[in-house]
């Protein structure tokens, strides 16, 4: 993608969960740099991320959109409707419960948020 973007052609780049799997501080810094690099070139970007720090960093610079989810009877479902703005909910800890993790893990994870 970097090499093609340096050629000056119009590119559509779709990136899903950029640079996942590395330490958070460097991942966010590197992700921001990569996305800004492409934004400064002749690139149309579509980035999918659960990382609110990255979404906030580009709010106003990029358009944010999200899906909504509901959790009912131990099942999670998504509306698959594109909504404007950043998501106002998260579901990772609730998914622990849906996946059958012990309640102790779920409650400890929730307490880490406070």
C-alpha positions as CSV (number, residue, x, y, z in Angstrom):
1,X,0.0,0.0,0.0
2,X,2.8,2.4,0.8
3,X,4.6,1.8,-2.5
4,X,1.4,2.2,-4.5
5,X,0.4,5.4,-2.6
6,X,3.8,6.9,-3.5
7,X,3.0,6.5,-7.2
8,X,0.3,9.2,-6.9
9,X,-2.5,7.2,-8.3
10,X,-5.9,7.4,-6.7
11,X,-6.2,4.4,-4.3
12,X,-9.0,3.1,-2.2
13,X,-7.5,1.4,0.9
14,X,-9.5,-0.7,3.3
15,X,-7.8,-1.4,6.6
16,X,-9.2,-3.7,9.3
17,X,-7.8,-3.3,12.8
18,X,-4.6,-1.6,11.9
19,X,-1.5,-2.9,13.6
20,X,-3.3,-5.0,16.2
21,X,-1.2,-7.2,18.4
22,X,1.5,-4.9,19.6
23,X,1.9,-2.8,22.7
24,X,-0.8,-0.1,23.0
25,X,1.3,3.0,23.1
26,X,3.4,2.2,20.1
27,X,0.4,0.7,18.2
28,X,-1.6,3.9,18.5
29,X,1.3,6.2,17.6
30,X,2.2,4.0,14.6
31,X,-1.4,3.7,13.5
32,X,-1.9,7.4,13.6
33,X,1.3,8.0,11.6
34,X,0.3,5.4,9.0
35,X,-3.2,6.8,8.6
36,X,-2.0,10.4,8.3
37,X,0.6,9.2,5.7
38,X,-2.1,7.8,3.5
39,X,-4.5,10.7,4.1
40,X,-1.9,13.1,2.8
41,X,-1.6,11.1,-0.4
42,X,-4.2,10.4,-3.1
43,X,-5.9,7.8,-1.0
44,X,-9.5,7.2,0.0
45,X,-9.4,5.3,3.3
46,X,-11.9,3.0,5.0
47,X,-10.6,1.9,8.4
48,X,-12.4,-0.5,10.7
49,X,-11.3,-0.4,14.3
50,X,-12.6,-1.0,17.8
51,X,-10.0,1.3,19.1
52,X,-11.7,4.4,20.4
53,X,-8.4,6.3,20.9
54,X,-7.7,6.0,17.1
55,X,-11.3,7.0,16.3
56,X,-11.1,10.0,18.6
57,X,-7.8,11.1,17.1
58,X,-9.3,11.4,13.7
59,X,-12.8,12.6,14.7
60,X,-13.5,15.6,12.5
61,X,-10.7,14.7,10.1
62,X,-12.3,11.4,9.0
63,X,-16.0,10.5,9.2
64,X,-16.8,8.0,11.9
65,X,-19.6,5.5,11.6
66,X,-20.6,2.5,13.6
67,X,-23.1,-0.4,14.0
68,X,-25.2,-0.9,17.1
69,X,-25.5,-4.1,19.0
70,X,-28.0,-5.6,21.5
71,X,-27.5,-8.3,24.0
72,X,-30.6,-10.3,24.8
73,X,-30.9,-13.8,26.3
74,X,-27.2,-14.4,26.2
75,X,-27.0,-13.6,22.5
76,X,-25.4,-10.5,20.9
77,X,-26.8,-9.2,17.6
78,X,-25.9,-6.3,15.4
79,X,-28.2,-4.1,13.4
80,X,-25.8,-3.9,10.4
81,X,-27.1,-0.3,9.8
82,X,-24.5,2.3,9.4
83,X,-24.9,5.1,12.0
84,X,-23.1,8.4,12.0
85,X,-20.5,9.2,14.6
86,X,-18.4,7.0,17.0
87,X,-20.1,4.2,18.8
88,X,-21.3,5.2,22.3
89,X,-21.2,1.6,23.5
90,X,-18.6,-1.2,23.8
91,X,-19.2,-4.9,24.1
92,X,-15.9,-6.8,24.8
93,X,-16.6,-7.4,28.5
94,X,-20.3,-8.4,27.8
95,X,-19.0,-10.8,25.2
96,X,-17.0,-12.6,27.9
97,X,-20.3,-13.4,29.5
98,X,-21.9,-14.5,26.2
99,X,-18.9,-16.8,25.6
100,X,-19.4,-18.5,28.9
101,X,-16.5,-17.0,30.9
102,X,-16.9,-17.2,34.7
103,X,-18.8,-14.3,36.3
104,X,-15.7,-13.5,38.4
105,X,-13.8,-12.7,35.3
106,X,-16.6,-10.5,33.9
107,X,-17.1,-8.6,37.2
108,X,-13.3,-8.1,37.6
109,X,-13.1,-6.8,34.1
110,X,-16.0,-4.4,34.8
111,X,-14.2,-3.2,37.9
112,X,-11.1,-2.4,35.9
113,X,-13.1,0.2,34.0
114,X,-13.8,2.2,37.1
